[in-house]
Amino acid sequence: MRTKIALAAASLILAGTAHASLLINGGAETGTLEGWTVGGVSKPRVDDGSFDKGIDPHSGDYMFLGGRGKFGSLTQNVLLGGLDANRRAQVSFWQQGLDQGTPSDNGYVSLTWLGIDGSVLGTVASSTLDSHDGAWQQYQGWFDVPASAFSVDYTMNFVRNFGYDLDNFFDDNVLDIFKVPEPGTLALSLLGVAAIASVRRRRSR
């Protein structure tokens, strides 16, 4: 019971600090690569569902396409608003690829933490998604933010495993940074949740 209360309190605190995605044009809905820097050799671009018949955007009118070539990437640098030891990053995106066997063309997202001087502090990555069964697959994950991280490079990585085209698609990228509550704040919240639970139990009796 106490564990459930603790989780509820932490969830309430994190929810209170949530905000909209920090990414610009995370779903390609400008119809352009606004906000993104192209890397690799495949020249990733925006697609409206015309590149591969049957693969349409997860939402809206556009999505990101791998292009043609072995590997490509789209990167966006996001400022984190200063230095802080108590932050977590939440990453969410959707992936789909053309059915070409296992593995088909697939992809993953990586986060590269950068210091205030631009130095690389470390890199973390999502699992590689290889949804090629005619449906979009979502990834959601949490990562600890280094205390000295001043910005982060959010990168969609497109990987070709079959043929010449890179038939991997991303859509609806989201990056959020949450402030993790201090122990004192969490303790007060736990007391509040416990008090509410106690009142409810008394009323139910």
NORRA-V147835 format. One line per field, one symbol per residue. ss: DSSP state (H for helix, E for strand, L for the rest). burial: I if it has 9 or more other C-alpha atoms within 8 Angstrom, else O. Layout:
ss->???
burial->???
This chain:
ss->LHHHHHHHHHHHHHHHLLLLLLLLLLLLLLLLLLLLEEEELLLLEEELLLLLLLLLLLLLLLEEEEEELLEEEEEEEEELLLLLLLEEEEEEEEEEELLLLLLLLEEEEEEEEELLLLLEEEEEELLLELLLLLLLEEEEEEEELLLLLLEEEEEEEEELLLLLEEEEEEEEEEEEEEELLLHHHHHHHHHHHHHHHHHHHHHHL
burial->OOOOIIOIIIOOIIOOOIOOOOIOIIIIIOOOIOOOOIIOIIIIIIIIIOOOOOIIIIOOOIIIIIIIIIIIIIIIOIOIOOIIOIIIIIIIIIIIIIOIOOOIIIIIIIIIIIIIOOOOIOOOOIOOIIIIOIOIIOIOOOOOIIIIIIIIIIIIIIIIIIOOIIIIIIIIIIIIIIIOIOOOOIOOIIOOIIOOOOOOOOOOO
